[in-house]
Amino acid sequence: MKQLIYVLPSSIHELILVPDNGDMNKNYMMQMVREVNSTEVRPDEI
């Protein structure tokens, strides 16, 4: 059985990998990237 994953850009050096388990939607993933960028990533790396 193949597992699909979403690859989300987080910064110029990092990605977020999210398994597609049917619980995620586009808006939730976009909010996740925004939150990580605003709390964990330096502004010059976004």
Residue pairs with C-beta under 8 A, 6 or more apart in sequence:
3 19
3 20
4 19
4 20
5 17
5 18
5 19
5 20
6 17
6 18
6 19
6 20
6 24
6 29
7 15
7 16
7 17
8 15
8 16
8 17
8 18
8 29
8 32
8 33
9 15
9 16
9 33
10 16
10 33
10 36
10 37
10 40
10 41
11 37
11 41
11 42
11 45
11 46
12 45
12 46
13 45
14 41
16 32
16 33
16 36
18 24
18 29
18 32
37 46
